Amino acid sequence: MINLLLAVAAGFVTALVITLAGFHVVAGIIPGTIVMLGLYILLGRRSFQALEKVFAQVQTELSTIGGNQKEAKVKADKAIKLLEASMPLSKWQFLLASQIQGQIGMIKYLFKDYDGAMAAFAKSGARNYYAKAFSAAILYQRKDMAGMEKSFEEAVTSGKKEGVVWAAYAWCLAQNKESEKALKVMARAVEANPSDEKLKKALTDLQNDKKLKMKAWEPMWWQFGLEAPPVAQPQFIGGGRKMRGMRR
């Protein structure tokens, strides 16, 4: 928000200076607009870069997590505090708050703080498809199938190119013995991603009454926690921007 106000102010001052210099007011509009847009992009990039530095610190904390559960919890809490401390950045730029909340929700989800994760995901924005997908996974585990479908629908609307989101949706439906719904979801996935061979194979398997296997989407799939991985070493992913390399 502050970045936008600064950019608008700079554009207005530019147009005003040109007008006071004796030019027609219209002559100041174009350079004023250019200054406004240019400065907004520059300031926005600076804000995002500041957030990326925070994400890098969080990544460092998460990447050093070992098998000790107590130590893992301490590092996860520290990572969350780093993200919470970066929240003032959201006053400067739109969308930063939703990205921060999405990352907080992911960490809470991975450490099975589902209530905390749902609270963070709710603040992460409608277009954060991973937040919506993981919210759906929580609702699936709570056997709220109507809520699960609603959340997955929101996820595939904004993340229609993310195969793992479609596959997770279909998997949950199939596990709930709703084969026809799972088949329709996978058909929509292939329609939205006609060159995705993994989705095509999954659709074929469902059409042939075979079990939907999620191996094609490993290791991302393990993040959902709906199946136990052979080795618990998933990558960490977030909504919008991704942080990788987490070890639990």
C-alpha positions in Angstrom: 0.0 0.0 0.0 2.8 2.5 1.0 4.6 1.7 -2.2 1.6 2.5 -4.3 1.0 5.8 -2.4 4.6 6.8 -2.9 4.4 6.0 -6.6 1.2 7.9 -7.1 2.6 10.9 -5.2 5.8 10.9 -7.4 3.7 10.7 -10.6 1.5 13.6 -9.4 4.5 15.7 -8.6 6.1 15.0 -12.0 2.9 16.0 -13.8 2.5 19.1 -11.6 6.1 20.2 -12.2 5.7 19.9 -16.0 2.4 21.9 -15.8 4.0 24.6 -13.8 6.8 24.8 -16.3 4.3 26.2 -18.8 3.2 23.1 -20.6 -0.4 22.0 -21.0 -1.7 19.8 -18.2 -2.1 16.9 -20.7 1.6 17.0 -21.4 2.3 16.0 -17.9 0.1 13.0 -17.8 2.2 10.6 -19.8 5.6 11.3 -18.0 3.7 11.4 -14.7 2.2 8.0 -15.4 5.6 6.6 -16.5 7.2 7.8 -13.3 4.4 6.3 -11.2 4.5 2.9 -12.8 8.3 2.8 -12.9 8.6 3.7 -9.2 5.9 1.3 -8.2 7.6 -1.6 -9.9 11.0 -0.6 -8.4 9.6 -0.3 -4.9 7.6 -3.5 -5.2 10.7 -5.4 -6.4 12.6 -4.1 -3.3 9.8 -5.3 -1.0 9.7 -8.7 -2.6 13.5 -9.0 -2.4 13.3 -8.2 1.3 10.8 -11.0 1.8 12.9 -13.4 -0.2 15.7 -12.8 2.3 13.4 -13.8 5.1 12.3 -16.9 3.2 16.0 -17.8 2.8 16.5 -17.5 6.6 13.4 -19.7 7.1 14.8 -22.2 4.6 18.1 -22.4 6.5 16.2 -23.2 9.7 14.1 -25.8 8.1 16.9 -27.4 6.1 18.8 -28.3 9.3 16.0 -30.1 11.0 17.0 -33.6 12.0 15.2 -36.6 13.5 15.0 -35.1 17.0 11.3 -34.0 17.4 12.0 -31.5 20.2 14.7 -29.8 18.1 12.5 -29.9 15.0 9.8 -28.1 16.9 12.2 -25.4 18.2 13.4 -24.8 14.6 9.9 -24.7 13.2 8.8 -22.2 15.9 11.8 -20.1 15.1 11.0 -20.2 11.4 7.4 -19.1 12.1 8.7 -16.2 14.3 10.9 -15.1 11.4 7.9 -15.0 9.1 5.7 -13.2 11.7 8.4 -10.6 12.2 8.4 -9.9 8.5 4.7 -9.0 8.5 5.4 -5.2 8.6 6.6 -5.6 5.0 3.0 -6.2 4.0 2.2 -2.6 4.7 4.4 -1.6 1.9 3.3 -4.0 -0.8 0.1 -5.8 -1.8 0.2 -9.6 -1.7 3.1 -10.0 0.7 0.8 -10.7 3.7 -0.9 -13.6 1.9 2.5 -15.1 0.9 3.7 -14.8 4.5 0.6 -16.4 5.9 0.8 -19.2 3.3 4.3 -20.1 4.4 3.3 -20.0 8.1 0.4 -22.3 7.3 2.6 -24.7 5.5 5.0 -25.0 8.4 2.2 -25.5 10.9 0.6 -28.1 8.6 3.8 -30.1 8.3 4.1 -30.2 12.1 0.4 -31.2 12.3 -0.8 -28.0 13.9 -3.9 -28.2 11.7 -5.9 -25.6 13.6 -3.0 -23.1 13.3 -2.5 -24.1 9.7 -6.2 -23.5 8.8 -6.1 -20.1 10.5 -3.0 -19.1 8.5 -4.4 -20.5 5.2 -7.6 -18.5 5.7 -5.4 -15.3 5.6 -3.3 -16.4 2.6 -5.6 -15.2 -0.2 -8.0 -16.9 -2.6 -5.3 -17.4 -5.3 -2.9 -19.3 -3.1 -3.7 -22.7 -4.5 -1.4 -24.7 -2.3 -3.0 -23.1 0.8 -6.4 -24.1 -0.6 -5.2 -27.6 -1.4 -3.7 -28.2 2.0 -6.8 -26.8 3.7 -8.8 -29.4 1.6 -6.4 -32.1 2.9 -7.2 -31.1 6.5 -10.9 -31.1 5.8 -10.6 -34.6 4.2 -8.9 -35.9 7.3 -11.7 -34.4 9.4 -14.2 -36.1 7.1 -15.7 -32.8 6.0 -16.2 -33.9 2.4 -18.3 -30.9 1.3 -15.7 -28.5 2.7 -12.9 -30.5 1.1 -14.5 -30.3 -2.3 -15.1 -26.6 -2.0 -11.5 -26.0 -1.0 -10.1 -28.2 -3.7 -12.3 -26.5 -6.3 -10.8 -23.1 -5.3 -7.3 -24.7 -5.5 -7.8 -26.0 -9.0 -9.4 -22.8 -10.2 -6.3 -20.7 -9.4 -3.8 -23.5 -9.8 -5.1 -25.3 -12.8 -1.6 -26.0 -14.1 -0.5 -27.8 -10.9 -0.9 -31.5 -11.5 -0.3 -32.5 -7.9 -3.3 -30.4 -6.8 -5.6 -32.1 -9.3 -4.2 -35.5 -8.4 -4.6 -34.9 -4.7 -8.2 -33.9 -5.3 -9.0 -37.0 -7.3 -7.1 -39.2 -4.8 -9.2 -37.9 -1.8 -12.4 -38.5 -3.8 -11.3 -42.0 -4.8 -10.4 -42.8 -1.2 -13.9 -41.7 -0.2 -15.3 -44.3 -2.6 -16.5 -41.5 -5.0 -15.0 -43.0 -8.2 -17.2 -41.1 -10.6 -16.3 -37.8 -9.1 -12.6 -38.7 -9.1 -12.8 -39.6 -12.7 -14.5 -36.3 -13.6 -11.9 -34.3 -11.7 -9.1 -36.1 -13.5 -10.8 -35.6 -16.9 -11.0 -31.8 -16.1 -7.3 -31.9 -15.1 -6.3 -33.4 -18.5 -8.5 -30.9 -20.3 -6.7 -28.1 -18.5 -3.3 -29.7 -19.0 -3.4 -31.6 -22.3 0.4 -32.1 -22.5 0.7 -33.5 -18.9 1.5 -37.2 -19.4 1.3 -37.9 -15.6 -2.3 -36.7 -15.5 -3.2 -38.6 -18.7 -1.9 -41.8 -17.2 -3.8 -41.2 -14.0 -7.0 -40.6 -16.0 -6.4 -43.9 -17.9 -5.9 -45.8 -14.6 -9.2 -44.4 -13.2 -11.0 -45.2 -16.4 -9.7 -48.8 -16.1 -10.8 -49.1 -12.5 -7.2 -49.1 -11.3 -6.0 -47.5 -8.1 -4.8 -43.9 -8.4 -1.1 -44.0 -7.5 0.6 -40.8 -6.5 4.2 -41.8 -7.1 4.4 -39.6 -10.2 4.0 -36.5 -7.9 6.6 -37.5 -5.3 8.1 -35.8 -3.3 5.5 -33.0 -3.3 2.7 -35.5 -2.6 4.3 -36.5 0.7 3.7 -33.0 2.0 0.0 -33.6 2.2 0.7 -36.3 4.8 -2.2 -38.4 3.5 0.1 -41.4 2.8 3.3 -42.4 4.7 6.4 -41.9 2.5 9.0 -44.8 2.4 11.5 -42.3 3.7 10.3 -39.2 5.5 12.4 -36.6 3.6 9.9 -34.4 1.8 10.7 -31.1 0.1 9.1 -28.0 1.5 6.7 -26.2 -0.8 4.7 -23.0 -0.3 1.8 -21.2 -2.0 2.8 -18.9 -4.9 6.6 -19.0 -4.1 8.3 -22.2 -3.2 11.0 -23.1 -0.6 12.7 -26.4 -1.1 15.0 -28.7 0.8 13.3 -29.2 4.0 14.2 -32.4 5.9 12.1 -33.7 8.8 
